[in-house]
């Protein structure tokens, strides 16, 4: 795929932008068909985030947090503050000890599979957004099976199924069918698709999925509103409550993430941790996972300048998640290069993708030749499964393909 | 003394080694050396890690002469544990099953109530059932009555290396339950394993403490020796440990005389 062929109409055309701005719907109001659950988790997360003043923390607070045996939200707040940056080496060492205690030297491997890239949302930073004139595609069942068979040959046993966020094109039944096919080839099935109702999550669970990841992108609803101009995704509370609906639907685990750099990353990371913390308290059986994406170059996006999250800040966030929730799974994105990823797995990351492709139908040779759907973002780690496997072993780590059983 | 004769029994099988070794949290190619250094005759394995046909199947790394003890980790209730036990017997061929039921991902504390239910069903089906449990006497009695082969109380939460945090309650189980009591989880160092054995535990199970050591094989051996030392101490009858105060005299009973003569 060549980037030159693509024109991001939405960014170039002021008239579309104006139209979107004028006709934006209330992002805090549920649309018809969206399930409203009784939960105060969102309010608690937002209140905690709004109350988080990271400038008030000092080195003393950070040392107290590091020395604590069981870390509180207040300790987590200190560890995410600028005052913690001088303690980054100590944080990394403490994080490593926690990681080894809970996970030993195991690191899980998986790969994402994009089965469609149709999207009804207009998120101005995303390569898949509905105004981006990219190649759209959706795999049929036969193609999904071919892709999965090709991936399974690599030895992977965990798959993450992704779609763009189009309920019309990628229906719940369609995603469910993909999960059923996945059960033939994989032991662990996760989905990263549009938020849905709890009965729909229950259906996907029945089809074989047990993990649901939803990126909140930013927990600042005012900022969220300016970035997600149209589509279901615009509805902030429906998205933030997705993990809880997934747990209500019987999913074993849920994943959380803010796209660091969209807004104030310290506040977003704090909100992400609090979101996970509060849901785990409410649903103690829930397995918790964090992803740590930060803004990296994506198609036609060079006119947006993200708030910078450099490697030091990224590591700080990863270590703070680990020290706050030692038992949580932490995934690092292929947006990061091999040097960063290999070092993060030595410290706190416990899950790593391999052989990642962010386009539709890129795994099996027959489909890839047709150049089906374009990529969502450019990856910085193109290592295949064997390479990642060997590199983990070289680091003294143990690649694990499955530590899971569907019951 | 001849340790060959000092055995304990699980479901009719005799064991001389009192160190049950976990196989998680460290590289598969170290398992064999660990088992040898530990002198272990029983090795636990999470069934969810046994991926038949996949890369690096843990089953291929466990020596054939040891008894495989699959566990049901991942189960959140009795029904799930029972299903995993059935799968486990199919895949591993072992009728031993260690029941682990957790519905809490933070501390991984066992659910005694669901565990009793699972013991009841699986013991009737002929499994050698070894329940991981929170050291509660009532639950332990229920597990015994339901047909458990032993009782496996936790010393401290899994992975914490905090040692015998529940010591007093484990002592009660050792006194009251006429089954092997095997201390499982939380044992962080050989001295703690030794203490559990001195108390009269039948065996000790450890994983994280070995897996997170600088030299894994050497730590396996250290545990083996400490467990043997603790067992010998228990068998030899521990001397009374004196309090800090010296008590040479008998201030309250010194007036007693055998001839009861009046003065």
Interface residues (C-beta under 8 A of the other chain):
Chain A: X100 X101 X102 X103 X104 X105 X106 X155 X157 X187 X280 X284 X285 X286 X287 X288 X325 X327 X389 X393 X396 X398 X399 X400 X401 X402 X403 X404 X405 X407
Chain B: X24 X25 X26 X27 X28 X46 X47 X48 X49 X51 X54 X55 X56 X74 X75 X76 X80 X83 X84 X87 X102 X103 X104 X105 X106 X108 X159 X160 X161 X208 X211 X212
